[in-house]
Amino acid sequence: QRAESLLKRAQEQVRAQEQRVQEASDAVDKIKEKAIQRVRSAERGTEGVAQELTAIRDAHDRAEAHIADLQEENRVMQAQARAQILRTQAVLRKYVEAKRRQMAQLKKRVSENDKVRAQAVEQVQRLEVELSIAK
């Protein structure tokens, strides 16, 4: 009977131990599952961060390309503006030179007209003198 009692007690202890082992195993499984969930969540977060970083890099690259395009466009526009300024200056120089020649011609005509007028005045005076003598 004592052996039976010891056997029962040992069996109860084994069952209690098995129950504690099972509870510990369940707790470990829960902890393991939570850890797996955290890892997956972290991986998703990492993927999200990586995607966001990639998007930021892409946006940065696009911005740099846009800046380079704008700088090139600016260089082209400046070159076109310089060329237009040079063409305009050439046209203005030709215009000014043509106006100078025109002014010189007008001065020459005025001078010639002054000479003709002086000759005409002189001739009128001579005719008046001849007329007065003829009277």
C-alpha atoms as an extended CHARMM CRD file, in Angstrom:
* protein
*
       135  EXT
         1         1  GLN       CA              0.0000000000        0.0000000000        0.0000000000  PROA      1               0.0000000000
         2         2  ARG       CA              2.7840000000        2.3280000000        0.7630000000  PROA      2               0.0000000000
         3         3  ALA       CA              4.3130000000        1.5450000000       -2.6060000000  PROA      3               0.0000000000
         4         4  GLU       CA              0.9490000000        2.2700000000       -4.2260000000  PROA      4               0.0000000000
         5         5  SER       CA              0.7340000000        5.5260000000       -2.3750000000  PROA      5               0.0000000000
         6         6  LEU       CA              4.2740000000        6.4130000000       -3.4070000000  PROA      6               0.0000000000
         7         7  LEU       CA              3.4370000000        5.3520000000       -6.9540000000  PROA      7               0.0000000000
         8         8  LYS       CA              0.2930000000        7.5040000000       -6.9550000000  PROA      8               0.0000000000
         9         9  ARG       CA              2.1890000000       10.4160000000       -5.5310000000  PROA      9               0.0000000000
        10        10  ALA       CA              4.9560000000        9.9480000000       -8.1020000000  PROA      10              0.0000000000
        11        11  GLN       CA              2.3440000000        9.7210000000      -10.8920000000  PROA      11              0.0000000000
        12        12  GLU       CA              0.6620000000       12.8840000000       -9.5950000000  PROA      12              0.0000000000
        13        13  GLN       CA              4.0100000000       14.6020000000       -9.4530000000  PROA      13              0.0000000000
        14        14  VAL       CA              4.7770000000       13.4140000000      -12.9950000000  PROA      14              0.0000000000
        15        15  ARG       CA              1.3560000000       14.6700000000      -14.1760000000  PROA      15              0.0000000000
        16        16  ALA       CA              1.8880000000       17.9670000000      -12.3670000000  PROA      16              0.0000000000
        17        17  GLN       CA              5.3630000000       18.1770000000      -13.8680000000  PROA      17              0.0000000000
        18        18  GLU       CA              3.9780000000       17.3330000000      -17.3190000000  PROA      18              0.0000000000
        19        19  GLN       CA              1.3050000000       19.9840000000      -16.8340000000  PROA      19              0.0000000000
        20        20  ARG       CA              3.9510000000       22.5580000000      -15.8300000000  PROA      20              0.0000000000
        21        21  VAL       CA              6.0740000000       21.4940000000      -18.8200000000  PROA      21              0.0000000000
        22        22  GLN       CA              3.0380000000       21.8690000000      -21.1010000000  PROA      22              0.0000000000
        23        23  GLU       CA              2.2020000000       25.2740000000      -19.6200000000  PROA      23              0.0000000000
        24        24  ALA       CA              5.8160000000       26.3450000000      -20.0110000000  PROA      24              0.0000000000
        25        25  SER       CA              5.8050000000       24.9950000000      -23.5800000000  PROA      25              0.0000000000
        26        26  ASP       CA              2.5750000000       26.9280000000      -24.3090000000  PROA      26              0.0000000000
        27        27  ALA       CA              4.0900000000       30.0690000000      -22.8260000000  PROA      27              0.0000000000
        28        28  VAL       CA              7.2120000000       29.5640000000      -24.9150000000  PROA      28              0.0000000000
        29        29  ASP       CA              5.0470000000       29.0620000000      -28.0300000000  PROA      29              0.0000000000
        30        30  LYS       CA              3.1600000000       32.2950000000      -27.2680000000  PROA      30              0.0000000000
        31        31  ILE       CA              6.4200000000       34.1750000000      -26.7480000000  PROA      31              0.0000000000
        32        32  LYS       CA              7.7860000000       32.6140000000      -29.9190000000  PROA      32              0.0000000000
        33        33  GLU       CA              4.6580000000       33.6230000000      -31.9060000000  PROA      33              0.0000000000
        34        34  LYS       CA              4.8310000000       37.1840000000      -30.5470000000  PROA      34              0.0000000000
        35        35  ALA       CA              8.5050000000       37.3390000000      -31.4650000000  PROA      35              0.0000000000
        36        36  ILE       CA              7.7130000000       36.0790000000      -34.9710000000  PROA      36              0.0000000000
        37        37  GLN       CA              4.9640000000       38.7070000000      -35.2840000000  PROA      37              0.0000000000
        38        38  ARG       CA              7.3560000000       41.4240000000      -34.1150000000  PROA      38              0.0000000000
        39        39  VAL       CA              9.9950000000       40.2830000000      -36.5810000000  PROA      39              0.0000000000
        40        40  ARG       CA              7.4300000000       40.2810000000      -39.3990000000  PROA      40              0.0000000000
        41        41  SER       CA              6.1760000000       43.6980000000      -38.3310000000  PROA      41              0.0000000000
        42        42  ALA       CA              9.7420000000       44.9740000000      -38.1940000000  PROA      42              0.0000000000
        43        43  GLU       CA             10.3960000000       43.4780000000      -41.6230000000  PROA      43              0.0000000000
        44        44  ARG       CA              7.3010000000       45.2130000000      -42.9990000000  PROA      44              0.0000000000
        45        45  GLY       CA              8.4560000000       48.4310000000      -41.3160000000  PROA      45              0.0000000000
        46        46  THR       CA             11.9140000000       47.9420000000      -42.7570000000  PROA      46              0.0000000000
        47        47  GLU       CA             10.4140000000       47.3010000000      -46.1850000000  PROA      47              0.0000000000
        48        48  GLY       CA              8.3090000000       50.4350000000      -45.8100000000  PROA      48              0.0000000000
        49        49  VAL       CA             11.3360000000       52.4530000000      -44.7640000000  PROA      49              0.0000000000
        50        50  ALA       CA             13.3310000000       50.9750000000      -47.6380000000  PROA      50              0.0000000000
        51        51  GLN       CA             10.5360000000       51.8100000000      -50.0940000000  PROA      51              0.0000000000
        52        52  GLU       CA             10.2580000000       55.3150000000      -48.6630000000  PROA      52              0.0000000000
        53        53  LEU       CA             14.0240000000       55.7360000000      -48.8890000000  PROA      53              0.0000000000
        54        54  THR       CA             13.9340000000       54.5210000000      -52.4860000000  PROA      54              0.0000000000
        55        55  ALA       CA             11.1110000000       56.9550000000      -53.2530000000  PROA      55              0.0000000000
        56        56  ILE       CA             13.0860000000       59.7850000000      -51.6550000000  PROA      56              0.0000000000
        57        57  ARG       CA             16.1880000000       58.8470000000      -53.6480000000  PROA      57              0.0000000000
        58        58  ASP       CA             14.1560000000       58.6780000000      -56.8400000000  PROA      58              0.0000000000
        59        59  ALA       CA             12.6180000000       62.0910000000      -56.1210000000  PROA      59              0.0000000000
        60        60  HSD       CA             16.0840000000       63.4730000000      -55.3530000000  PROA      60              0.0000000000
        61        61  ASP       CA             17.4560000000       62.0490000000      -58.6170000000  PROA      61              0.0000000000
        62        62  ARG       CA             14.5180000000       63.4980000000      -60.5480000000  PROA      62              0.0000000000
        63        63  ALA       CA             15.0630000000       66.8780000000      -58.8570000000  PROA      63              0.0000000000
        64        64  GLU       CA             18.7710000000       66.8220000000      -59.7340000000  PROA      64              0.0000000000
        65        65  ALA       CA             17.9440000000       65.8960000000      -63.3350000000  PROA      65              0.0000000000
        66        66  HSD       CA             15.3760000000       68.7030000000      -63.4680000000  PROA      66              0.0000000000
        67        67  ILE       CA             17.9290000000       71.1590000000      -62.0650000000  PROA      67              0.0000000000
        68        68  ALA       CA             20.4690000000       70.0120000000      -64.6640000000  PROA      68              0.0000000000
        69        69  ASP       CA             17.8470000000       70.4570000000      -67.4060000000  PROA      69              0.0000000000
        70        70  LEU       CA             17.0210000000       73.9420000000      -66.1310000000  PROA      70              0.0000000000
        71        71  GLN       CA             20.7090000000       74.8560000000      -65.9660000000  PROA      71              0.0000000000
        72        72  GLU       CA             21.2130000000       73.6520000000      -69.5390000000  PROA      72              0.0000000000
        73        73  GLU       CA             18.0920000000       75.5340000000      -70.6530000000  PROA      73              0.0000000000
        74        74  ASN       CA             19.4410000000       78.6320000000      -68.8840000000  PROA      74              0.0000000000
        75        75  ARG       CA             22.8120000000       78.2750000000      -70.6530000000  PROA      75              0.0000000000
        76        76  VAL       CA             21.0580000000       77.9250000000      -74.0130000000  PROA      76              0.0000000000
        77        77  MET       CA             18.8220000000       80.9230000000      -73.3360000000  PROA      77              0.0000000000
        78        78  GLN       CA             21.8160000000       83.0240000000      -72.2490000000  PROA      78              0.0000000000
        79        79  ALA       CA             23.6880000000       82.0620000000      -75.4250000000  PROA      79              0.0000000000
        80        80  GLN       CA             20.6230000000       82.9350000000      -77.5070000000  PROA      80              0.0000000000
        81        81  ALA       CA             20.2550000000       86.2420000000      -75.6710000000  PROA      81              0.0000000000
        82        82  ARG       CA             23.9410000000       87.0890000000      -76.2410000000  PROA      82              0.0000000000
        83        83  ALA       CA             23.5790000000       86.2450000000      -79.9370000000  PROA      83              0.0000000000
        84        84  GLN       CA             20.4330000000       88.3940000000      -80.1650000000  PROA      84              0.0000000000
        85        85  ILE       CA             22.2230000000       91.2760000000      -78.4100000000  PROA      85              0.0000000000
        86        86  LEU       CA             25.1090000000       91.0180000000      -80.8720000000  PROA      86              0.0000000000
        87        87  ARG       CA             22.7090000000       90.9570000000      -83.8360000000  PROA      87              0.0000000000
        88        88  THR       CA             20.8140000000       93.9490000000      -82.4360000000  PROA      88              0.0000000000
        89        89  GLN       CA             24.0510000000       95.8570000000      -81.8590000000  PROA      89              0.0000000000
        90        90  ALA       CA             25.1310000000       95.1480000000      -85.4500000000  PROA      90              0.0000000000
        91        91  VAL       CA             21.7740000000       96.3480000000      -86.7850000000  PROA      91              0.0000000000
        92        92  LEU       CA             21.9560000000       99.4760000000      -84.6230000000  PROA      92              0.0000000000
        93        93  ARG       CA             25.5150000000      100.1960000000      -85.7660000000  PROA      93              0.0000000000
        94        94  LYS       CA             24.4010000000       99.9130000000      -89.3930000000  PROA      94              0.0000000000
        95        95  TYR       CA             21.3950000000      102.1400000000      -88.6710000000  PROA      95              0.0000000000
        96        96  VAL       CA             23.5500000000      104.7590000000      -86.9160000000  PROA      96              0.0000000000
        97        97  GLU       CA             26.0820000000      104.6840000000      -89.7450000000  PROA      97              0.0000000000
        98        98  ALA       CA             23.3130000000      105.0750000000      -92.3390000000  PROA      98              0.0000000000
        99        99  LYS       CA             21.8800000000      108.0230000000      -90.3720000000  PROA      99              0.0000000000
       100       100  ARG       CA             25.3630000000      109.5990000000      -90.1810000000  PROA      100             0.0000000000
       101       101  ARG       CA             25.7570000000      109.2850000000      -93.9560000000  PROA      101             0.0000000000
       102       102  GLN       CA             22.2710000000      110.7160000000      -94.4210000000  PROA      102             0.0000000000
       103       103  MET       CA             23.1300000000      113.6290000000      -92.0890000000  PROA      103             0.0000000000
       104       104  ALA       CA             26.3820000000      114.2500000000      -93.9850000000  PROA      104             0.0000000000
       105       105  GLN       CA             24.4800000000      114.2750000000      -97.2780000000  PROA      105             0.0000000000
       106       106  LEU       CA             21.9160000000      116.7020000000      -95.8290000000  PROA      106             0.0000000000
       107       107  LYS       CA             24.6910000000      118.9860000000      -94.5540000000  PROA      107             0.0000000000
       108       108  LYS       CA             26.3110000000      118.8210000000      -97.9780000000  PROA      108             0.0000000000
       109       109  ARG       CA             23.0020000000      119.7550000000      -99.6400000000  PROA      109             0.0000000000
       110       110  VAL       CA             22.4590000000      122.5930000000      -97.1630000000  PROA      110             0.0000000000
       111       111  SER       CA             25.9450000000      123.8310000000      -97.9310000000  PROA      111             0.0000000000
       112       112  GLU       CA             25.2980000000      123.5700000000     -101.6600000000  PROA      112             0.0000000000
       113       113  ASN       CA             21.9280000000      125.3090000000     -101.2130000000  PROA      113             0.0000000000
       114       114  ASP       CA             23.6420000000      128.0900000000      -99.2300000000  PROA      114             0.0000000000
       115       115  LYS       CA             26.1180000000      128.5510000000     -102.0820000000  PROA      115             0.0000000000
       116       116  VAL       CA             23.3250000000      128.5970000000     -104.6620000000  PROA      116             0.0000000000
       117       117  ARG       CA             21.3380000000      131.0610000000     -102.5240000000  PROA      117             0.0000000000
       118       118  ALA       CA             24.3970000000      133.2780000000     -102.1240000000  PROA      118             0.0000000000
       119       119  GLN       CA             24.9690000000      133.1530000000     -105.8870000000  PROA      119             0.0000000000
       120       120  ALA       CA             21.2850000000      133.9070000000     -106.4950000000  PROA      120             0.0000000000
       121       121  VAL       CA             21.3790000000      136.8490000000     -104.0670000000  PROA      121             0.0000000000
       122       122  GLU       CA             24.5160000000      138.1000000000     -105.7480000000  PROA      122             0.0000000000
       123       123  GLN       CA             22.9360000000      137.7200000000     -109.1850000000  PROA      123             0.0000000000
       124       124  VAL       CA             19.7310000000      139.4740000000     -108.0150000000  PROA      124             0.0000000000
       125       125  GLN       CA             21.8270000000      142.3470000000     -106.6710000000  PROA      125             0.0000000000
       126       126  ARG       CA             23.7210000000      142.5860000000     -109.9630000000  PROA      126             0.0000000000
       127       127  LEU       CA             20.4640000000      142.5430000000     -111.8960000000  PROA      127             0.0000000000
       128       128  GLU       CA             19.0470000000      145.2430000000     -109.6180000000  PROA      128             0.0000000000
       129       129  VAL       CA             22.1490000000      147.3400000000     -110.2090000000  PROA      129             0.0000000000
       130       130  GLU       CA             21.9090000000      146.8000000000     -113.9600000000  PROA      130             0.0000000000
       131       131  LEU       CA             18.2120000000      147.5860000000     -113.8210000000  PROA      131             0.0000000000
       132       132  SER       CA             18.7860000000      150.7670000000     -111.8830000000  PROA      132             0.0000000000
       133       133  ILE       CA             21.4890000000      151.7900000000     -114.3610000000  PROA      133             0.0000000000
       134       134  ALA       CA             19.2130000000      151.0150000000     -117.2920000000  PROA      134             0.0000000000
       135       135  LYS       CA             16.4790000000      153.2630000000     -115.8730000000  PROA      135             0.0000000000
